[in-house]
Amino acid sequence: MATEQSTRTPATGSGDTRIHNIGYRSYDGPRLGRSYARLSLYSQSLRGAYGLGRSAKSKVLPMLLFVVMCVPAAIMVAVAVATKAKDLPVDYTRYAIIMQAVISLYVASQAPQSVSRDLRFKTVPLYFSRPIETADYVRAKFAALTSALFILTAAPLLVLYVGALLAKLDFTDQTKGFAQGLVSVALLSLLFAGIGLVIAAVTPRRGFGIAAVIAVLTISYGAVSTLQAIAETQGDGDGIALIGLFSPITLIDGVQSAFLGATSAFPGGVGPSNAEGVVYVLFTLGLIAASYGLLMRRYKKVGL
């Protein structure tokens, strides 16, 4: 807080002359340090991913996509209850694969929002002028978008699970499927957040970032699916598994079909074997680690 002292000099004319001595009190409150700054950046970024604390129009798209993700799950539950079905129409691990277009649109809209504005308005060096460091900034942004994606993808699974229990479906089977689904969407959230942030961090223009993320996620899946269909018509099973490594959504599909008991969306419904699944896991984890490393390199340059 500023303190002000005033020295009044004798009047030399029609008015008085004042000399102001302005000083500032030193801050003697608690200094919360890097961990608090990192947590604050994480919480604000997570809130921003759903438009909280921002204008009303900023809330429309993320909230709309959240509703779109959950409504089909609610309809499936209602149908299962009304028809007294013995199982849900869709497996927990399959739901995110079906709704991949909505997930991709969410990543494309929120990844640039998380990082592009800081780049565009050159506020990143201001973050690093405080105790926060490059690793803190990258971890907070990465964790925030991953958490936002996990909320988006896990919420409909929770709707399915609660609905299944209300419909008195087998508790053990539903709990096992729900747990497998959570593992799957957690891995998906990490992978999509990393890819989205790396692409968005390349340009300070939000529009370019949105277009680039959509292009990478949708074109890669379309190209991989087409090539897999061609390989399936030629009876090349090994080729189908190899091609699946080149799209984020098919990577997740391969991992969960190999280790989580999921039904594969690959042509013919045959996913990778356990040995091929190990390659899928390593490739997925490698992409996540590479995304983090690229973000670190990017922001070390920006913070200079």
N, C-alpha and C positions, 0 to 999 in steps of 0.2 A: 504494500500500500504506500501511496505517496504521502509525504508530509511536507508541509509548506510553511516556511517562515518568511515573514514580511518585515522589511526594514523601511521605515518611513523617513524620508529626508525633508528638511525644511522646505516650505513652499518658496519657489523663486518667481512665481508669476501667479496666474489665475488658478492653477491646479497643483495637486501634490504629485511628487515623484516617488514611485515605489520600486524597490529592488526585491525580487522574489528569489528565495533560496529553496529550490525544489530538491528533495532527497527521497530516497526509496528505502523502506525497511527491508531487511533481509528476511527470507522465508525461513521460518523455524518450525514448520509442520513436518509431518512424516514424509519421507522420500520412499516411494513404493518400488522403484527400480524397474529393471527390465521385465521381470515376470509379469508385473501388473500391466505394463505397457503392452506386452505381447497379448495378454488376456483381453485387454480392452480392444485392441485391434481385431482380434478374433471375433469377439462378441459383436462389434459394430459391423464387421464384414458379413457375419452370419445374418444379422438383422437386415442388412442391406440386400441380401440375396432374396428376401421375401418382401422387400419394399418397406419394411418397418423403419420408422424414423425418417422416411422420405415422403415425397408428395403423393397424393392419391393416385395419380396416373402411373406412378412407379410400382404400385401394388397390384395393378390390374393383371398384368401378364403372369407374374409368378404365382399369384393366388389362383388365377384361372387354370393354369397348368396343373397346380396341385389338386384342384377339384376334378379336372379331367382324368388325372391319374386314379383318383379314389372312386369316382362314380361307377366305372365298370365293375370294380370289386364289389361295391354295394349291390349292384344289380345281380351279379352272380350269386351272392349270398341269398338275396331275396328269392331267386329262382330255386336254389337248392332247398331252402326252407319250405317254399310253397309246394314243390314236387316231392318233398321228403326223400331227396336223393341220398345215396349212401356215400357219396364223395363229392368234392367240389369239381366244377367243370374244368378248372385250370389248376395245374400244379403251382405251388408257391415259387419254385425256381423258374417257371415258364413265364410268369406275369411280366417281369421287366423286359424280357425279350419281345413279347407282344407289344408292349408300350414303348418300344425304343424310340419311336419318332418323337413322342412327347418329351422323353428324357433328353434327346439330342437338342430339341428346341430350347429346353430350359438351360442346358449348358451353354448354348450359343448366345442366349440372352443375358445370362448372369456372369459368365466368366469375363467378358469385356467390361461389364459394369464394375467388377471387383478391382480390376487393375488398370483399365485404359484411362480412366479419369485422372489417376495419379500421374500417369505418364504424360497425358495431354497437358495438364496444368503444371507439370514439373514440380510436384509436391513431394516426390520420393526423397530428394536430398534433405527435405525438412524433417522427415521421419528419422533419417540417420544422423541428424544433428543432435538428437536426444539419445538417451541410453540404448534405445532399440538399435539392433544391428541388422545386417542384410539377412542373416539366417532367421532372425525373429520375424521379420516382415514376410519372408517367403513361407515359413511354417504357418504363420497365422492365416495368410491368405489361402494356402493349400488346405489347411484343416477346416477353415470356414466353408469353402465351397464343397469339400468332401462331406461335411456335416449336413449342409443344405441338401445335397443330392441324396444322402442317406435318408433324411426325413422324407423327401419326395418319393423315394422308392420303397421305403419300409412302411409308410403309412397305409398304403393299400393292402400290404401283406397282413398288417394288424387287423384291418377290416375283415379280410378273409378268415383270419384265425378266430376272431371273436364270433363272427357269423357261424363258422363251423362248429364252435362249441355250443352256441345257442341252438343250432340244428341237431345237437346231440350226436355228432359224428365221433368216431373213435378218437379219444383224447391222445393216446400215445402216437398214433399215426400223424395226427394234425400237428402235434407239438414238434415232432421230428421234422416234418415238412416245413414248418414255420422257421425252425432253427436253420435248416439248410437254405431256405430262401434269404434269411438275414445275412448269412455268410456270403451268398452270391451277390446281393446288392451292395454289401460293404465293399467287396472287391471291385464291383462295377463303379461305385462312387469314387474310389481312389483313382482308378484308371481314367475315367472320364474327366474328373477334376484336373488331374495332371495335364492331360492333352489339351483341355479347354484353356487352362491358364497359360500354357506355353504358347499356344497360337495367339491368344489375346494380348500377351505381353510383347509380341513382335511389333504391333502398331498402336499408336495412341488414338487412332480413329476407331470409335466404337462400332460404326457401321461396317468397316472393313473386317474387324474382328468377328462380328456376328456372321458375316458371309463366309469367312474362312473356316470357322468352326463347323458350320452347317455343311460346307463342302467336304471337309475332311471326314466327318462322321457318316454322312449319307452316301457320298460317292464311293468311299472305301467299302461300305457294306454292299452297295449295289454291284460293284465290280467283283467283289469276292463271291457273292451269291451267284452271279452269272457264271463265273469261272468254275465254281463248284458244281453247278448244274451241268456244265459241259463235261467236266470230269466224270460225273455220275453216269451220264449217257455212254461214256467210253469205258465204264467199268473200272475206273482208276480210283480205288478207295484211298490209297496212300496220298494221291494228289489232292483229294478233298480235304484231308487233314492238314496237309502242308499249306494249302491256299488259305485255310481258316486262320492262319497266324497273322494275316495282313489286314484285319479289321477289328476294331475294339470290341464290337458286340459279338462277333464270332469267337473271339478269344474267350470272353466270359462264358459263352455257350459251350465251348470246348472244355473249359475247366469244370463247369458244373455237371456236364454230362459224364465226364470221366470220374469225378470224385464225389459228387453230391447226389448221384442217382437221378439226375434230371433226364428228361426226354430231349434228345438233340433236335435242333431245327435244321441240321445239315440235310442235304438231299438224301433221300432214302431213310432218314431218321436214325442213321448210324453215326454216332459221335466218335471222337478219338479213343483209342485204347488207353489203358493206364499208363503205358510207357510214353505214348504220345501226349497224354494229359500232363505228365511231368514237364515236357517241353512247353506246353501251353502255360503252365504255372510259372516256369522260369521266364518265359517271354513276357508274360503279364507283369511280373514283379520287376523285370528289367526295364520295361517301359515306364513304370511308375518311378523307379529310381532315376531313370534318364530324364524324366520330366522335371523332377526336383533339381537335378544337377543343372539343367538348362536354365531353369528359373534363377538359380543362384548366380550363374554366370551373367545372365541378363541384368540382374539388379545390382551386381557389383559394378558393372559398367555404368549403369544409370546413376548410381550413388556417388560416382567420382566427382 
